[in-house]
Amino acid sequence: MSNNIILFLVTVVQFYSYVVLARVILTWLPNISRTNTLVEFIYQLTDPVLTPIRQALPAMGAVDLSPLVLLIGLHLVRSLLMSMTIAM
C-alpha cells in the first residue's frame, strides 16, 4: 500500500478519534440539546460503532466505557498503520 494512502487512513482514524472525544465531552454538558445539528451529526457518526461495543461490554451501571474501548481500538489501528509506513 502506498505511503500516501496509509497516511490518509491515519488522518481519518485520528479525525474519528477527535469526533469520539467530542461525543464524550458532550455527555458531560447537560445543557446541550441533542437536536442541535452539530451534536446530532456527532451522534450519527459515533452511534453505529459505539452501540455494538456497548452491547458487548458488561453492564457497569451509569458508567459507559464504550468510548474508551473505541478510543483504545482506534489508537491501536493508528499505531499499526504508522508502523506500516515506517516499514516501507
N, C-alpha and C positions, 0 to 999 in steps of 0.2 A: 504494500500500500504506500502511496506517495506521502511524503512528509507533510505536504500542504493539506491533504485530506485528513491526516491524523491530527494536525494542529487545529483544523476546523472543528473536528469532533471534540477535541479538548476544550475548545472555546464554548461549544454547545453545552457540554457537560457542566462547565463552570457557570455559565449563564443559568442553567436549570438549578444549580445549587443555590444561586442567589434568589431565584424565584421561591424555592422551598424555604429558605431562610426568611424571606419576606412573609410567607404564609405563617410561619411560626410567630413572627413579630405581630402580625395582625391578630392572632389569637390572644395576645396579651393586651390588646386595646379594645376594651368593651364598647366604646362609643362609635366604632367604625361599623357602618352599615354594610351588610353583605350584598345589598342591591347596588352599591357603588360599582361603576363599570370596571375600574381597575381591580377592585377586590374580587369581583365576580370572575374576571379574566384569570387572576392568580389561582383561584379555586378550581376553575375549569382546567388549568394546566396541571395542577398537582393532584386533584382527586383521583384520576384514573390510576395513578401509581401508588398513592398513599392508601387507598381503600383495600387492595389485596394484602398489603403489608399489615394494615390494621387488623384485618380478619385473621391473619396467620399468627399474630402475636397474642399471648395470653392476656386476659383482662387484668388491668392494673388499676382499677378504679377510675379516678378522674385524670390519671396521667396517660398521655398519648405519646408513646415512644416511636411511633411510625416515622415521623420526620427525621429523628435521629438515625434510625436504621437506614432510611433512604440516603441521608447525607453521607453516612459511612460507606454505603454501596457506591455512591457517585464518586467519592474520594478514591475508592479502590479502582473503579473504572478509569478515572482520570490518571491515576498512577500507572496503570497498565498501559494506557495509550502513550503516556510520556516515555515509558521505558521502551516502547516500540520505536519512538523517534530517535532515542539515543542509540539503539541497536543498529539503526540504518546507516 
